[in-house]
Amino acid sequence: MSGQPSRRAWGWHPLRDHWARRVVDASPVAPGDLVLDLGAGTGALTEPLLDAGARVIAVELHPRRAAQLRERYADRPVTVVRTDLAGLRLPRRPFRVVASPPYQLSTSVLRLLLGTDRLLSADLVLQRTAARRLAGSPPRARHARRYQLEVGMPVPRSAFAPPPQVDSAVLRVRATRP
Protein backbone atom coordinates (compact mmCIF):
# COMPACT_ATOMS: atom_id res chain seq x y z
CA MET A 1 0.00 0.00 0.00
CA SER A 2 1.03 3.56 -0.56
CA GLY A 3 0.74 4.51 3.12
CA GLN A 4 -2.32 6.65 2.49
CA PRO A 5 -5.69 5.59 3.86
CA SER A 6 -8.24 4.23 1.40
CA ARG A 7 -11.39 6.15 0.51
CA ARG A 8 -13.36 3.75 2.68
CA ALA A 9 -11.02 4.41 5.65
CA TRP A 10 -11.58 8.17 5.51
CA GLY A 11 -15.28 7.75 4.86
CA TRP A 12 -15.50 9.15 1.36
CA HIS A 13 -18.10 7.39 -0.75
CA PRO A 14 -18.79 9.35 -3.95
CA LEU A 15 -22.08 8.82 -5.74
CA ARG A 16 -21.94 7.06 -9.08
CA ASP A 17 -22.83 9.38 -11.98
CA HIS A 18 -26.20 7.74 -12.71
CA TRP A 19 -27.32 8.12 -9.09
CA ALA A 20 -26.03 11.68 -8.81
CA ARG A 21 -28.13 12.59 -11.84
CA ARG A 22 -31.19 10.89 -10.30
CA VAL A 23 -30.78 12.89 -7.08
CA VAL A 24 -30.53 16.17 -9.01
CA ASP A 25 -33.42 15.29 -11.33
CA ALA A 26 -35.65 14.60 -8.29
CA SER A 27 -34.78 17.97 -6.75
CA PRO A 28 -36.58 21.24 -7.55
CA VAL A 29 -33.45 22.85 -9.04
CA ALA A 30 -34.25 25.13 -11.96
CA PRO A 31 -32.09 27.14 -14.39
CA GLY A 32 -30.52 30.14 -12.68
CA ASP A 33 -30.86 28.76 -9.13
CA LEU A 34 -27.96 29.21 -6.74
CA VAL A 35 -27.18 25.72 -5.39
CA LEU A 36 -24.70 24.60 -2.75
CA ASP A 37 -23.01 21.21 -3.21
CA LEU A 38 -21.72 20.47 0.31
CA GLY A 39 -18.88 17.96 0.33
CA ALA A 40 -18.56 18.22 -3.45
CA GLY A 41 -15.72 15.70 -3.74
CA THR A 42 -14.82 15.40 -7.41
CA GLY A 43 -18.09 16.88 -8.68
CA ALA A 44 -20.49 13.93 -8.98
CA LEU A 45 -23.44 16.21 -8.12
CA THR A 46 -21.84 19.39 -9.47
CA GLU A 47 -21.95 18.19 -13.08
CA PRO A 48 -25.71 17.38 -13.21
CA LEU A 49 -26.45 20.58 -11.27
CA LEU A 50 -24.67 22.55 -13.99
CA ASP A 51 -26.52 20.58 -16.68
CA ALA A 52 -29.76 21.66 -14.95
CA GLY A 53 -28.70 25.30 -15.39
CA ALA A 54 -27.77 26.01 -11.76
CA ARG A 55 -25.02 28.30 -10.52
CA VAL A 56 -23.07 26.11 -8.10
CA ILE A 57 -21.07 26.77 -4.98
CA ALA A 58 -19.03 23.59 -4.50
CA VAL A 59 -17.82 23.26 -0.91
CA GLU A 60 -14.94 20.84 -0.37
CA LEU A 61 -12.46 20.61 2.49
CA HIS A 62 -9.93 18.24 0.91
CA PRO A 63 -7.26 20.45 -0.75
CA ARG A 64 -6.54 18.19 -3.73
CA ARG A 65 -10.21 17.63 -4.56
CA ALA A 66 -10.92 21.38 -4.22
CA ALA A 67 -8.07 22.12 -6.64
CA GLN A 68 -9.37 19.51 -9.08
CA LEU A 69 -12.85 21.06 -8.93
CA ARG A 70 -11.42 24.52 -9.65
CA GLU A 71 -9.52 23.18 -12.65
CA ARG A 72 -12.38 21.03 -13.97
CA TYR A 73 -14.95 23.85 -13.78
CA ALA A 74 -12.75 26.87 -14.54
CA ASP A 75 -14.99 27.95 -17.43
CA ARG A 76 -18.36 27.06 -15.84
CA PRO A 77 -20.56 28.92 -13.30
CA VAL A 78 -18.99 27.20 -10.28
CA THR A 79 -17.41 28.79 -7.24
CA VAL A 80 -15.24 26.35 -5.29
CA VAL A 81 -14.95 27.08 -1.58
CA ARG A 82 -12.37 25.13 0.39
CA THR A 83 -13.66 25.09 3.96
CA ASP A 84 -14.94 22.87 6.70
CA LEU A 85 -18.74 22.71 6.67
CA ALA A 86 -18.73 23.90 10.30
CA GLY A 87 -17.19 27.20 9.18
CA LEU A 88 -19.36 27.68 6.10
CA ARG A 89 -21.00 31.06 5.62
CA LEU A 90 -24.31 30.65 3.80
CA PRO A 91 -25.24 32.86 0.84
CA ARG A 92 -27.03 36.13 1.54
CA ARG A 93 -29.59 35.45 -1.17
CA PRO A 94 -32.09 32.58 -1.55
CA PHE A 95 -30.41 29.27 -2.34
CA ARG A 96 -30.94 25.54 -2.64
CA VAL A 97 -28.75 22.65 -1.52
CA VAL A 98 -28.20 19.33 -3.28
CA ALA A 99 -25.47 17.43 -1.50
CA SER A 100 -24.05 14.21 -0.20
CA PRO A 101 -22.28 15.49 2.92
CA PRO A 102 -20.18 13.27 5.19
CA TYR A 103 -22.53 11.10 7.26
CA GLN A 104 -21.00 12.19 10.55
CA LEU A 105 -21.99 15.80 9.80
CA SER A 106 -25.68 15.13 9.00
CA THR A 107 -27.14 16.76 12.11
CA SER A 108 -24.81 19.77 12.11
CA VAL A 109 -25.39 20.40 8.38
CA LEU A 110 -29.14 20.27 8.85
CA ARG A 111 -28.95 22.56 11.89
CA LEU A 112 -26.91 25.06 9.86
CA LEU A 113 -29.38 25.01 6.96
CA LEU A 114 -32.50 25.27 9.12
CA GLY A 115 -30.99 28.25 10.91
CA THR A 116 -31.53 30.53 7.91
CA ASP A 117 -34.66 31.82 6.23
CA ARG A 118 -32.95 31.96 2.81
CA LEU A 119 -32.99 28.18 2.21
CA LEU A 120 -35.53 27.30 -0.48
CA SER A 121 -34.92 23.54 -0.48
CA ALA A 122 -32.34 20.92 0.37
CA ASP A 123 -31.93 17.39 -0.95
CA LEU A 124 -29.35 15.70 1.26
CA VAL A 125 -28.07 12.16 0.71
CA LEU A 126 -27.72 10.84 4.25
CA GLN A 127 -27.48 7.53 6.02
CA ARG A 128 -31.01 6.12 5.83
CA THR A 129 -31.44 5.84 9.60
CA ALA A 130 -30.32 9.46 10.03
CA ALA A 131 -32.71 10.68 7.33
CA ARG A 132 -35.59 8.87 9.02
CA ARG A 133 -34.61 10.19 12.45
CA LEU A 134 -34.23 13.77 11.25
CA ALA A 135 -37.48 13.72 9.27
CA GLY A 136 -39.41 12.14 12.12
CA SER A 137 -38.06 14.10 15.05
CA PRO A 138 -40.32 16.75 16.55
CA PRO A 139 -39.37 19.99 14.83
CA ARG A 140 -38.40 23.02 16.80
CA ALA A 141 -41.25 25.49 16.70
CA ARG A 142 -39.25 28.04 14.73
CA HIS A 143 -38.18 25.46 12.11
CA ALA A 144 -41.64 23.88 11.85
CA ARG A 145 -43.10 27.14 10.61
CA ARG A 146 -40.45 27.51 7.92
CA TYR A 147 -39.56 24.02 6.71
CA GLN A 148 -41.05 20.60 6.04
CA LEU A 149 -38.75 17.56 6.26
CA GLU A 150 -39.43 14.17 4.72
CA VAL A 151 -37.57 11.10 3.56
CA GLY A 152 -37.31 10.99 -0.22
CA MET A 153 -35.89 8.38 -2.56
CA PRO A 154 -33.86 5.49 -1.17
CA VAL A 155 -30.22 5.38 -2.26
CA PRO A 156 -28.73 1.86 -2.06
CA ARG A 157 -25.13 1.09 -1.12
CA SER A 158 -24.46 0.19 -4.76
CA ALA A 159 -25.07 3.85 -5.70
CA PHE A 160 -21.62 4.68 -4.30
CA ALA A 161 -18.09 3.73 -5.32
CA PRO A 162 -16.83 2.33 -3.01
CA PRO A 163 -20.08 1.36 -1.30
CA PRO A 164 -20.56 2.33 2.35
CA GLN A 165 -21.62 -0.20 4.99
CA VAL A 166 -25.15 1.27 5.18
CA ASP A 167 -27.98 2.25 2.86
CA SER A 168 -28.84 5.90 2.33
CA ALA A 169 -31.84 8.03 1.51
CA VAL A 170 -32.50 11.59 0.43
CA LEU A 171 -33.71 13.88 3.18
CA ARG A 172 -35.95 16.45 1.48
CA VAL A 173 -36.24 19.86 3.13
CA ARG A 174 -38.74 22.30 1.66
CA ALA A 175 -39.53 25.85 2.66
CA THR A 176 -43.19 26.09 3.67
CA ARG A 177 -43.53 29.60 2.30
CA PRO A 178 -42.61 30.96 -1.15
FENRAHU-V824189 format. One record per backbone hydrogen bond with DSSP energy under -1.0 kcal/mol. CO is the residue of the C=O (numbers start at 1). NH is the residue of the N-H. E is the energy in kcal/mol with one decimal. If there is no record, write none. Layout:
# FENRAHU-V824189
CO/NH/E
CO/NH/E
This chain:
# FENRAHU-V824189
6/10/-1.8
7/12/-2.4
14/161/-2.3
16/20/-2.5
17/21/-2.4
18/22/-1.7
19/23/-2.4
20/24/-2.2
21/25/-2.9
22/26/-1.8
24/27/-1.2
30/33/-2.2
33/55/-3.2
34/96/-2.5
35/57/-2.6
36/98/-2.1
37/59/-2.6
40/43/-2.5
43/47/-2.1
45/49/-1.9
46/50/-2.4
47/51/-2.3
48/52/-1.4
49/54/-2.2
50/53/-1.8
53/32/-3.1
55/35/-2.8
56/79/-2.6
57/37/-2.6
58/81/-2.8
59/39/-1.9
59/40/-2.4
62/66/-2.6
63/67/-2.1
64/68/-2.3
65/69/-2.4
66/70/-2.3
67/71/-2.2
68/72/-2.9
69/73/-2.4
71/74/-1.1
73/76/-1.7
76/78/-2.6
77/56/-2.3
79/58/-2.3
81/60/-2.3
84/87/-1.4
85/88/-1.1
95/120/-3.2
96/36/-2.7
97/123/-2.4
99/125/-2.8
102/105/-2.2
103/106/-1.8
105/109/-2.9
106/110/-2.3
107/111/-2.5
108/112/-2.2
109/113/-2.4
110/114/-2.7
113/116/-1.2
118/95/-2.0
120/175/-2.2
121/97/-1.8
122/173/-3.0
123/99/-2.3
124/171/-3.1
126/169/-2.4
127/131/-2.5
128/132/-2.4
129/133/-2.2
130/134/-3.0
131/135/-2.3
132/136/-1.9
133/137/-1.3
140/144/-2.8
141/145/-1.3
143/147/-3.2
146/176/-3.3
148/174/-2.5
150/172/-3.3
153/170/-2.2
155/168/-2.7
156/159/-2.1
157/160/-1.9
159/16/-3.4
167/128/-2.5
168/155/-2.9
169/126/-2.7
170/152/-4.2
171/124/-2.3
172/150/-2.2
173/122/-2.3
174/148/-2.7
